Amino acid sequence: MTQIGTKCVQAGYRPQNGEPRQIPIIQSTTFRYESSAAMGKLFDLEASGYFYSRLQNPTADTVAAKICELEGGTAAMLTSSGQAANFFAIFNICSAGDHVVASSAIYGGTFNLFAVTMKRMGIEFTFVKPDCSDEELEAAFRPNTKAVFGETVANPALAVLDIERFAQVAHSHGVPLIIDNTFPTPVNCRPFEWGADIVTHSTTKYMDGHGSQVGGAIVDSGKFDWTAQSDKFPGLTTPDASYHGIVYTEKFGQGGAFVTKCVAQLMRDFGASPAPMNAFLLNFGLESLHLRMKRHCENAQKVAEFLEARPEVAWVNYAGLKSSPYYDLAQKYMPNGTCGVVSFGLKGGRDAAEVFMSKLQIAQIATHVADARTCVLHPANATHRQLSEAELEACGVGADLIRLSCGIEDADDLIADLAQALETE
Ligand SMILES: *Cc1c(COP(=O)(O)O)cnc(C)c1O
């Protein structure tokens, strides 16, 4: 299987003679073995197999295998949410006293996880602008830095990360680059091809695409040589006492160590495992991901061009527009389009945004993005409601910002809806 569309439909599952064509939902917490000795081997990580769905479940692993192929990785796992995926990806290689360099243009939930909750665990983050200078990026590193983190296309700022540049700098400091690839999905960008080492996803967004499950995924490229940086990543390269002293890099190799450790330790201890039914629903979404991403991008491009030409509109932010500061980066990393999310402001500001949104018929107000159905949000009045005007400006979400997530309806209808809401304003 070489092409992305074929992988979306078929990767991860190959039924044997007489087996179900659709992936089976293994709705079972436990698995039976003929002897305790056989089960003991699983607990020692001496044999692979299932024993308890808090750690691993066959349905989830089938879907993880598809996402792994889509990203071009060596190992992958599902989590119960995107938040859990980003937490695990960092916590798998960082402990109290460690430090991470992160792009400041990231999802608000991730920012809070890093800056507030993980800080309480003793892990410190330095945030840099995605378009910071090389000097600023260099200056963010410390001797205890263990990773660099960013989003391919930031939610909601829509900034495009220069993955190749961030990967080079991360590697020159002996640490991996972790990329949250939620918005473009592997259909539009495969960060491993540009030097990223670990990819995470909120599968809640385009991968599911129908607003039916909350989920996440972690994929390893298998390219980062942990043993070459053994002093930085002892958790991967020295014996794990909780598994009779196995060494993950020795036992599972460069391509398997990261995910095996993450499952064996973090899933075991935190249990952020997805329900088998949710993994099944996610697979439904993945089967049409390549078709939907194309349509999301086509619709968003037309909508962005329409908005940019309207006199009521003060500004439009979409990396597919030539006016975007991210146009060149988007062309380099995502020549087939970035995502379906467009942000813009009206000349009438905050109040005009409210009136405009109340008039929309097809685009519906929802705290969600990246869905088959077009949805719209005014962050200053919803997710960012607690913030003052100054705080809103500081986090790049102006009081007038409207976030429009273009679905897969007909573009003409979406544009007609926007037009009537602008006109009756
Ligand atoms: C939504 C989102 C998350 C968090 O994912 P959940 O599935 O809501 O936990 C993380 N990163 C990005 C880019 C997101 O859009």
The ligand as a MOL file (V3000), in Angstrom:
LIG
                    3D

  0  0  0     0  0            999 V3000
M  V30 BEGIN CTAB
M  V30 COUNTS 15 15 0 0 0
M  V30 BEGIN ATOM
M  V30 1 C -8.6590 19.5490 20.3090 0
M  V30 2 C -7.1900 19.5470 20.2720 0
M  V30 3 C -6.4400 18.8990 21.2730 0
M  V30 4 C -7.0850 18.2330 22.4560 0
M  V30 5 O -7.7520 17.1130 22.0440 0
M  V30 6 P -9.0300 16.4530 22.8080 0
M  V30 7 O -9.3340 15.2880 21.9450 0
M  V30 8 O -10.0900 17.4990 22.8680 0
M  V30 9 O -8.5470 16.0700 24.1690 0
M  V30 10 C -5.0610 18.8830 21.1430 0
M  V30 11 N -4.4490 19.4880 20.0970 0
M  V30 12 C -5.1390 20.1320 19.1290 0
M  V30 13 C -4.4120 20.7690 18.0010 0
M  V30 14 C -6.5310 20.1750 19.1810 0
M  V30 15 O -7.2130 20.8180 18.2110 0
M  V30 END ATOM
M  V30 BEGIN BOND
M  V30 1 1 1 2
M  V30 2 1 2 3
M  V30 3 2 2 14
M  V30 4 1 3 4
M  V30 5 2 3 10
M  V30 6 1 4 5
M  V30 7 1 5 6
M  V30 8 2 6 7
M  V30 9 1 6 8
M  V30 10 1 6 9
M  V30 11 1 10 11
M  V30 12 2 11 12
M  V30 13 1 12 13
M  V30 14 1 12 14
M  V30 15 1 14 15
M  V30 END BOND
M  V30 END CTAB
M  END
